[in-house]
């Protein structure tokens, strides 16, 4: 049997705010290019550029997730208010 679950919209908003900060921090992580001497295999190393692209993609995904959680929290709060108003009118 499923157990009832309670969700606090304020806690969801706090979580979304924290995730937005994490996304901001991810977006600022520096990934330096590999420095190699002429003729060195390091001059053609793609890993730093790929890592920077993936880090940017991750930061964007975290920001999107935070925005989705924030919208969900607002919708949940609105549904709770509507339900409370409906129950109060009885």
C-alpha positions as CSV (number, residue, x, y, z in Angstrom):
1,X,0.0,0.0,0.0
2,X,1.3,3.4,-1.0
3,X,2.2,5.8,1.8
4,X,0.9,9.4,1.7
5,X,3.5,11.9,0.7
6,X,3.6,15.6,1.8
7,X,5.3,18.2,-0.3
8,X,6.0,21.7,0.9
9,X,6.0,24.3,-1.8
10,X,8.3,26.5,0.2
11,X,10.8,23.7,0.5
12,X,10.6,23.1,-3.3
13,X,11.2,26.8,-3.9
14,X,14.3,26.7,-1.6
15,X,15.6,23.6,-3.5
16,X,15.0,25.3,-6.8
17,X,17.0,28.4,-5.6
18,X,19.9,26.2,-4.5
19,X,19.9,24.4,-7.8
20,X,20.0,27.7,-9.7
21,X,23.0,28.7,-7.7
22,X,24.7,25.4,-8.5
23,X,23.9,26.0,-12.2
24,X,25.5,29.4,-11.9
25,X,28.6,28.0,-10.3
26,X,28.9,25.2,-12.9
27,X,28.7,27.8,-15.7
28,X,31.8,29.6,-14.2
29,X,34.1,26.6,-13.8
30,X,37.2,27.3,-15.8
31,X,38.5,24.5,-18.0
32,X,41.8,25.5,-19.5
33,X,43.0,24.5,-22.9
34,X,45.8,22.0,-23.1
35,X,49.1,23.7,-23.8
36,X,51.5,21.8,-25.9
37,X,54.7,22.5,-27.8
38,X,54.8,22.5,-31.6
39,X,54.4,19.0,-32.8
40,X,53.1,17.7,-29.5
41,X,50.0,15.5,-29.4
42,X,48.7,17.9,-26.7
43,X,48.1,20.6,-29.3
44,X,45.3,18.5,-30.8
45,X,43.8,17.4,-27.5
46,X,40.0,17.8,-27.7
47,X,39.1,16.7,-24.1
48,X,39.3,20.2,-22.6
49,X,36.9,21.6,-25.2
50,X,34.6,18.7,-24.9
51,X,34.6,19.0,-21.1
52,X,33.8,22.7,-21.4
53,X,30.9,22.0,-23.7
54,X,29.5,19.3,-21.5
55,X,29.9,21.5,-18.4
56,X,27.9,24.2,-20.2
57,X,25.3,21.7,-21.2
58,X,25.0,20.5,-17.6
59,X,24.7,24.0,-16.2
60,X,21.9,24.7,-18.7
61,X,20.1,21.5,-17.7
62,X,20.4,22.3,-14.0
63,X,18.9,25.8,-14.7
64,X,16.1,24.2,-16.6
65,X,15.4,21.8,-13.8
66,X,15.4,24.5,-11.3
67,X,12.9,26.5,-13.3
68,X,10.7,23.5,-13.7
69,X,10.8,22.8,-9.9
70,X,10.0,26.5,-9.3
71,X,7.0,26.3,-11.6
72,X,5.8,23.1,-10.0
73,X,6.0,24.6,-6.6
74,X,3.9,27.6,-7.7
75,X,1.3,25.3,-9.3
76,X,1.2,23.1,-6.1
77,X,0.8,26.2,-3.9
78,X,-2.0,27.5,-6.2
79,X,-3.7,24.1,-6.1
80,X,-3.5,23.9,-2.3
81,X,-5.0,27.4,-2.0
82,X,-7.8,26.6,-4.4
83,X,-8.5,23.3,-2.5
84,X,-8.5,25.1,0.9
85,X,-10.8,27.8,-0.5
86,X,-13.1,25.1,-1.8
87,X,-13.2,23.2,1.5
88,X,-13.6,26.5,3.4
89,X,-16.7,27.3,1.4
90,X,-18.5,24.2,2.5
